[in-house]
Amino acid sequence: MKHILLIGAGRSTKSLVDYLTKHAEDSDWTMTVCDRDLSLAQKRASGSSRIEAINLDITNDDSRRGAIAKADIVISMLPAHMHVPVAKDCVEMKKHMVTASYVSKEMEALDEAAKEAGVVLMNEIGVDPGIDHLSAMKVLDEIRDKGGEMKIFESFTGGLVAPESDDNPWGYKFSWNPRNVVLAGAGGAVKFIQEGKYKYIPHHQLFRRTEFIEIPEYGRFEGYANRDSLKYRSVYGLENIPTIFRGTLRRPGFCRAWDVFVKLGMTDDSYQLEGVSEMTHRSFINTFLAYNENDSVELKLMHYLQIPQDSELMEKLEWLGIFDNTPVGLDEATPAQVLQKILEKKWAMKPEDKDMIVMWHKFGFSLNGEDKMIESHMVRKGKNAEDTAMAETVGLPVGIATRMILQEIITTPGVHIPITKEIYEPILAELAEEGITFTEREVPYKGY
């Protein structure tokens, strides 16, 4: 009998636990779900005698190591910066580990030790990163197997609200960690390459450099650049590709409005504000505007950012209640934390709301002297605010990878992301059985 330890029981774990529970009997495994919030762990663990819930403080070395020692494989659904201590314990105790987060330099440094220990450390196996790797590598390998030479690769993913639940002018609600949304693009200049030219976008310009994407049956989206696209040249075997670009999808108009917060400095998480306990939404935004005893906050904002009075931007901001005298409701916070608190009041999903994951790839390549282009997309809707598409598209790949490691389908030790045929073929096949599929179509070739 194998034992699975799941560390972290947040909103992305429901589908994961459901999947592992479904396979518990026939695969003969048990599972422990742990979280510092015991009630949350108990909520996830209810419904199966093979699952127990425990309270665990991951920062307590003895408690963490004791829980890991009892497991055959560990799934870490912690915040990204907390994975490495868990991974080090797993290598030392020869336990496999799965996580949906990006590979950090500290995680990458464990590769040789993991190989020596015979341990699989599988990373980036959620939705983005995760399903994007699986689906992109399938098409890239097919193109290369035919002798094609890649010229353009673009990939965009968005966690959005489904059209039937879209009832606000932003076209957006939180279906995952709100903090990650508020801090998007704040990690330094975004990097990519276009037509052989290196391009960099600083954070203060990120949401003004967007492109529009049409997805059949779902209409128009806008995408902004995401992180460092350049590192995927070597990851995907595209070292000589002239254009590679990865980004995030939103509905049209979102980025232009979000840029207001960026330009004002409201997404800054590097310092603490004074007087937060007395702050209202209106006084918060006024904090970032020049003093003028005669002009209103609205007028100062429009003058400062040159926003026309009849602009849709003002409609979006007014709908958020950003100009209201509503107390923020925090005692101390950074600007980003105050903004997140305000947004959570209006962007929270109602119980019956459905979210939607949208993923889109573009492959431009030359084959037999002819330029060709393939577009591939996947759209997945959730059932409600609890059974979300976000939880499903993160949790299912994690669960499938966990099962494949336990069943010794994935055996190569070391630090991995899911880019080999050994990994992506069976996971994509099982995702298809769950209804998560990609539609591919050939379109006229368009360069830049």
C-alpha positions in Angstrom: 0.0 0.0 0.0 1.4 3.4 -1.0 0.9 6.6 1.0 0.5 10.1 -0.5 1.1 13.2 1.5 -0.6 16.4 0.2 0.7 19.6 1.8 -1.6 22.5 1.3 -5.4 22.3 0.9 -6.2 25.5 -0.9 -8.7 26.3 -3.6 -6.7 24.5 -6.3 -6.7 21.1 -4.5 -10.4 20.0 -4.7 -10.2 18.3 -8.1 -6.8 16.9 -7.1 -8.2 15.2 -4.0 -11.3 14.0 -5.9 -9.1 12.4 -8.5 -6.8 10.7 -6.0 -9.9 9.5 -4.0 -11.4 8.0 -7.1 -8.3 5.9 -7.7 -7.6 5.1 -4.1 -9.3 1.7 -4.0 -8.1 0.2 -7.3 -4.6 1.7 -6.8 -4.4 0.7 -3.2 -3.2 3.9 -1.7 -4.0 6.1 1.3 -3.5 9.8 1.7 -2.9 12.5 4.3 -4.1 16.0 3.6 -2.4 18.6 5.8 -2.7 22.3 6.2 -2.1 24.9 8.9 -5.9 25.4 8.8 -7.2 22.0 10.0 -10.8 22.7 9.1 -9.7 23.3 5.4 -7.8 20.0 5.4 -10.8 18.2 6.9 -13.1 19.7 4.3 -10.8 18.3 1.5 -10.4 14.9 3.3 -14.1 14.2 3.9 -15.8 11.4 1.9 -13.2 8.6 2.0 -12.0 6.3 4.8 -8.6 6.2 3.0 -7.9 9.9 3.6 -7.1 11.6 6.9 -6.6 15.3 7.7 -4.0 16.7 10.0 -2.8 20.2 11.1 0.8 20.9 9.9 3.0 23.9 10.3 5.3 23.5 7.4 7.9 25.8 9.0 8.3 23.4 11.9 11.1 21.2 10.7 10.4 18.2 13.0 6.6 18.2 12.1 7.3 18.5 8.4 10.0 15.8 8.3 7.9 13.5 10.4 4.9 13.8 7.9 7.2 13.3 4.9 8.9 10.2 6.4 5.6 8.4 6.4 4.9 9.0 2.7 5.9 7.4 -0.6 5.3 10.6 -2.5 4.7 14.2 -1.5 2.5 16.7 -3.3 3.3 20.2 -2.4 0.6 22.8 -3.1 2.3 25.4 -1.0 3.3 28.9 -2.2 6.2 28.6 -4.6 8.9 29.9 -2.2 8.1 27.1 0.3 8.7 24.1 -1.9 12.5 23.8 -1.6 12.6 22.7 2.1 10.1 20.1 1.3 12.1 19.0 -1.8 15.3 18.8 0.2 13.6 16.5 2.8 12.2 14.4 0.0 15.6 13.9 -1.6 17.2 13.1 1.8 14.5 10.5 2.6 14.2 9.2 -0.9 10.6 10.3 -1.4 9.2 11.4 -4.8 7.6 14.9 -5.0 5.1 16.7 -7.3 4.4 20.4 -7.5 2.6 22.7 -10.0 5.0 25.6 -9.5 7.7 26.9 -11.7 11.2 25.4 -11.2 13.2 27.8 -9.1 17.0 28.0 -9.2 17.1 26.4 -5.7 14.9 23.5 -7.0 17.0 23.1 -10.1 20.1 22.8 -7.9 18.7 19.6 -6.4 18.8 17.8 -9.7 22.0 15.8 -9.2 21.1 14.9 -5.6 17.7 13.7 -6.7 19.2 11.6 -9.4 21.7 10.0 -6.9 18.7 9.3 -4.6 16.6 7.9 -7.4 13.9 10.5 -6.7 11.5 12.1 -9.2 10.9 15.8 -8.4 8.2 16.7 -10.9 7.5 20.4 -11.3 5.3 22.7 -13.5 2.5 20.1 -13.9 -0.5 22.3 -13.3 -2.3 24.4 -16.0 0.2 27.2 -16.7 2.8 26.0 -16.2 1.7 22.4 -17.0 -0.9 21.7 -19.6 0.7 24.4 -21.7 4.0 22.4 -21.7 2.1 19.1 -22.5 0.1 20.5 -25.4 2.8 22.7 -26.9 5.4 19.9 -26.9 3.0 17.5 -28.6 2.6 19.9 -31.6 6.3 21.0 -31.6 7.4 17.3 -31.7 4.9 16.5 -34.5 6.2 19.5 -36.6 9.8 18.5 -36.0 9.2 14.8 -36.8 7.9 16.0 -40.2 11.1 18.0 -40.8 9.5 21.4 -40.1 11.6 24.3 -38.9 10.0 26.5 -36.2 9.8 30.2 -36.8 7.1 31.5 -34.4 5.9 30.1 -31.1 3.3 32.0 -29.0 1.4 30.7 -26.0 -1.2 32.5 -23.9 -3.3 31.3 -20.9 -6.0 33.1 -18.9 -8.0 32.2 -15.8 -11.3 34.2 -16.5 -14.9 34.3 -15.7 -17.2 32.3 -18.0 -19.4 34.4 -20.3 -22.6 33.3 -18.5 -21.2 34.6 -15.2 -19.6 37.7 -16.6 -21.6 40.5 -15.0 -19.1 43.3 -14.5 -17.3 45.8 -16.8 -13.9 44.3 -16.1 -14.9 40.8 -17.5 -13.0 39.3 -14.6 -13.4 37.6 -11.2 -10.9 35.9 -8.9 -10.8 32.1 -9.5 -7.3 31.7 -8.0 -4.9 33.4 -5.7 -5.8 37.1 -5.8 -2.3 38.1 -4.6 -0.7 36.6 -7.8 -3.1 38.7 -9.9 -2.3 41.9 -8.2 1.5 41.3 -8.4 1.4 40.1 -12.1 4.4 41.4 -14.0 6.1 42.9 -10.9 9.1 40.7 -11.1 11.2 42.9 -13.4 11.3 43.4 -17.1 9.4 40.9 -19.3 11.7 39.4 -22.0 11.0 37.8 -25.3 12.3 37.7 -28.9 10.5 38.9 -32.0 11.8 38.4 -35.5 15.3 37.8 -34.1 15.2 41.0 -32.0 15.3 40.9 -28.2 12.5 42.8 -26.6 12.0 44.0 -23.0 8.9 45.5 -21.4 9.3 47.2 -18.0 6.5 46.7 -15.5 5.2 50.2 -15.9 4.5 49.6 -19.7 3.5 45.9 -19.5 -0.3 46.5 -19.7 0.0 48.9 -22.6 1.8 46.5 -24.8 -0.9 43.9 -25.6 -2.1 41.9 -28.6 -5.6 40.7 -29.6 -6.4 37.0 -30.1 -9.6 35.6 -31.6 -10.7 32.2 -30.4 -13.5 30.4 -32.2 -16.8 30.5 -30.4 -15.4 32.5 -27.5 -14.5 35.8 -29.3 -11.8 38.3 -28.7 -9.2 38.4 -25.9 -6.2 40.5 -25.2 -2.8 39.2 -24.1 0.1 40.7 -22.2 3.6 39.4 -22.0 4.4 37.0 -19.1 7.7 36.6 -17.3 10.8 35.5 -19.3 9.9 33.9 -22.6 13.5 33.5 -23.5 14.2 30.6 -21.2 11.7 28.4 -23.1 13.9 28.4 -26.1 16.1 25.8 -24.5 13.3 24.1 -22.6 11.3 23.5 -25.8 14.4 22.9 -28.1 13.8 26.2 -29.9 17.2 27.8 -29.5 17.3 29.3 -32.9 13.6 30.4 -33.2 13.2 34.0 -34.4 10.0 34.7 -32.4 8.9 33.2 -29.0 6.4 34.9 -26.7 4.4 33.7 -23.7 1.6 35.7 -22.2 -1.6 36.0 -20.1 -5.1 36.4 -21.5 -7.8 38.9 -20.3 -10.9 40.3 -21.9 -10.4 43.5 -24.1 -10.2 46.6 -22.0 -9.0 45.0 -18.8 -5.3 45.8 -19.4 -5.8 49.5 -20.2 -7.8 49.8 -16.9 -5.3 47.8 -14.8 -2.6 50.1 -16.1 -4.1 52.9 -14.0 -3.2 50.9 -10.8 0.3 50.2 -12.1 0.9 53.8 -13.1 -0.2 55.1 -9.8 1.9 52.6 -7.8 -1.0 50.8 -6.3 0.4 47.4 -7.1 3.7 48.0 -5.2 4.4 45.4 -2.5 7.7 46.7 -1.4 6.8 49.0 1.5 4.1 49.5 4.2 1.7 52.4 4.0 1.0 54.7 7.0 -2.5 55.1 8.4 -4.1 52.1 6.8 -6.5 51.5 9.6 -8.1 54.9 9.0 -8.0 54.6 5.2 -11.0 54.4 2.9 -11.1 53.3 -0.8 -11.2 57.0 -1.8 -8.4 58.1 0.5 -6.2 55.2 -0.7 -6.3 56.3 -4.3 -5.9 59.9 -3.3 -2.7 58.9 -1.5 -1.0 58.5 -4.9 -2.3 61.8 -6.4 -1.0 65.3 -6.0 -2.5 67.7 -3.4 -5.1 70.1 -4.8 -7.7 71.5 -2.5 -10.0 72.5 -5.3 -10.1 69.3 -7.5 -11.9 66.1 -6.7 -10.1 62.8 -6.6 -11.7 61.8 -9.9 -10.6 65.0 -11.6 -7.1 64.7 -10.3 -6.9 61.1 -11.6 -8.2 62.1 -15.0 -5.8 65.0 -15.3 -2.8 63.0 -14.1 -3.3 60.0 -16.5 -5.1 62.0 -19.2 -8.3 60.0 -19.0 -11.3 61.5 -20.9 -14.3 62.1 -18.7 -16.5 59.7 -20.8 -13.8 57.0 -20.9 -14.8 53.4 -20.1 -11.9 53.4 -17.7 -13.8 55.6 -15.3 -16.8 53.3 -15.5 -14.6 50.4 -14.5 -13.0 52.3 -11.6 -16.3 53.6 -10.3 -17.9 50.1 -10.5 -15.0 48.8 -8.3 -16.0 51.4 -5.7 -12.5 52.8 -5.8 -13.8 56.3 -5.2 -16.2 55.3 -2.4 -15.7 56.3 1.3 -15.8 52.6 2.3 -13.3 51.6 4.9 -10.5 49.4 3.5 -10.7 47.1 6.5 -7.0 46.5 7.2 -4.7 47.6 10.0 -1.5 47.6 8.1 -0.6 46.8 4.5 1.4 47.5 1.4 -0.3 49.3 -1.5 -0.7 45.9 -3.2 -2.4 44.4 -0.2 -4.8 47.3 0.1 -5.7 47.1 -3.6 -6.2 43.3 -3.3 -8.6 43.9 -0.3 -10.6 46.4 -2.4 -10.8 44.1 -5.4 -11.8 41.0 -3.4 -15.0 42.9 -2.4 -16.1 43.1 -6.0 -14.3 40.4 -7.9 -15.3 37.5 -5.6 -17.2 34.7 -7.4 -20.7 34.1 -6.3 -21.5 30.5 -5.4 -23.2 29.7 -8.7 -20.6 31.5 -10.8 -18.5 29.6 -13.4 -14.9 30.3 -14.2 -13.1 29.6 -17.5 -9.6 28.6 -18.4 -8.5 29.6 -21.9 -5.3 28.4 -23.5 -4.0 29.3 -27.0 -0.9 28.4 -28.9 0.4 29.6 -32.3 3.0 27.6 -34.2 4.6 29.2 -37.3 7.0 26.9 -39.2 8.5 26.2 -42.6 7.9 22.8 -44.1 9.2 21.7 -47.6 9.8 25.3 -48.5 6.4 26.5 -47.5 5.4 28.6 -44.5 2.6 27.2 -42.4 0.8 28.1 -39.2 -1.2 26.1 -36.7 -3.4 27.5 -33.9 -4.4 25.3 -31.0 -6.8 26.2 -28.2 -8.4 24.7 -25.1 -11.4 26.2 -23.2 -12.6 24.6 -20.0 -15.5 25.9 -17.8 -16.0 25.2 -14.2 -19.3 24.1 -12.6 -19.5 26.6 -9.8 -17.4 28.7 -7.5 -16.2 25.5 -5.6 -15.8 23.1 -8.6 -13.7 25.5 -10.7 -12.0 25.0 -14.0 -8.9 26.5 -12.4 -8.9 23.8 -9.7 -9.6 21.1 -12.3 -6.9 22.1 -14.8 -4.3 22.4 -12.0 -5.4 19.4 -9.9 -5.9 16.8 -12.6 -2.4 17.0 -14.1 -0.9 16.9 -10.6 -3.0 13.9 -9.7 -2.3 12.1 -13.0 1.5 12.7 -12.6 1.3 11.4 -9.0 -0.4 8.2 -10.1 2.1 7.7 -12.9 5.1 8.0 -10.6 3.5 5.7 -8.0 2.8 3.1 -10.8 6.3 3.5 -12.1 5.2 4.8 -15.5 7.4 7.9 -14.8 10.7 6.6 -13.4 13.5 8.9 -14.6 14.9 10.5 -11.4 15.9 14.2 -11.2 14.2 17.6 -11.4 11.7 17.5 -14.2 9.0 19.5 -16.0 6.6 17.6 -18.3 8.1 18.1 -21.8 9.1 14.6 -22.8 6.9 12.2 -24.8 7.1 9.7 -21.9 5.2 12.2 -19.8 3.0 14.3 -22.1 1.4 11.5 -24.2 -0.2 9.6 -21.3 -1.2 12.7 -19.4 -2.8 14.3 -22.4 -4.6 11.1 -23.1 -6.1 10.9 -19.6 -6.9 14.6 -19.7 -8.9 14.0 -22.9 -10.9 11.3 -21.1 -11.8 14.0 -18.5 -12.9 16.3 -21.4 -9.9 18.6 -21.4 -8.9 18.6 -25.1 -7.3 20.9 -27.6 -8.7 22.0 -31.0 -6.0 22.4 -33.7 -6.5 24.2 -37.0 -4.3 25.3 -39.8 -4.6 29.0 -40.5 -2.9 31.3 -43.1 0.7 32.1 -42.2 1.2 35.6 -40.8 4.7 36.9 -39.8 5.4 40.2 -38.1 
